[in-house]
């Protein structure tokens, strides 16, 4: 792929835009960010908060621990810590540097500050509005479609920011890369020919940060300790370690670890799943740095390509997409070409496409382990002359056709499933 082509620059921009640091699960962090921006706009400490959130945000905040809150969970906690100690300029690392004074204030602030929570009636799966009040003054901030995409700011009736939103096309952002240019053939060509200096910064950060939180998850106690369970009972094969590292990163992240993660497709769990198995296999195979970097370019872009067909939030577990991405990256480490990678993706999606998302929580780590297993199996199937063929279930002839089909399942077919999951969780 020519370095000066539009497609080349678009792929670089997509990686730079997507592989960013986040501390904590991205839905509660989005609430903390929105609340921190509202507090800054208000210019005073809010004495009342009103939060309107789409069902998928409520689903993903319900059970996950918010970092820097002494083990607390929930929408009120995420908003309160954003207000008390959030750095609005830090985006998805908004509560990375909360000081002890803010932590000390949190229990009393939660007791005395009314926080009203409403389900947003919105066509967007990711939609969040925080209105902060101080006496008769207020500031309102809305985020839609992406976790830090502010589309509306208003203070005391004066609108200072307004972006057009279109349910059929999502919001129009002038600087948004064209994700429709993603396809497996061109991803492979880009990954195998790109100038690594164009992607080195984001990939090296992903390797460093995601490996660190995985090792933290394996050495400490978090949630259900899925990573530790895998290593204790499964032995020390590279296959087990690949699953264990990805799961351990999620163990830590879902249960309050204050280390950052380099995300993918708006999700830390997807960032862990698409990167750590590839890193573990590269170590086992003694792959050089260049080969590892190119394998991670493949795994990340494949994950983003599949997820783009589904949407940022849905009833379809995002780890499935990332497991397919990891399988693609692992197949490249073994010398797989575009044909091998394509069949690995299809085989993987055919196995795990029924895993649902019932919110961010400890069991995400176990789902990640299963998604990674499917990615490895998808590669091993094709390496051994086996594959799923077009016409079998949702599999169609051609990797792009299959990706579109599975995307349709997650985006359209599971819409009512998503609504029912949210209703069931809200009723609990």
Beta strands, then each sheet from edge to edge (+ up, - down):
strand 1: 21-22
strand 2: 48-53
strand 3: 114-119
strand 4: 127-134
strand 5: 137-144
strand 6: 150-155
strand 7: 158-162
strand 8: 165-166
strand 9: 170-171
strand 10: 261-262
sheet 1: 1+ 10-
sheet 2: 3+ 2+ 4- 5+ 6- 7+
sheet 3: 8+ 9-
end
